[in-house]
């Protein structure tokens, strides 16, 4: 009887749900990091160009 209960419990128990958010969260973080790095590089380049343009020419 115990074996029957174990068998029925195994067959009728709900299946574990897989978390599908892992990859999409990692992808979102990677995209956002890339955007932030791109903005930082653009701002840095703009400041460099501005400062070099304002320096006295020898």
ABEGO torsion letter per residue (X at the ends): XAAAAAAAAAAABBBBBBBAAAAAAAAAAAAAAAAAAAAAAAAAAAAAAAAAAABBBX
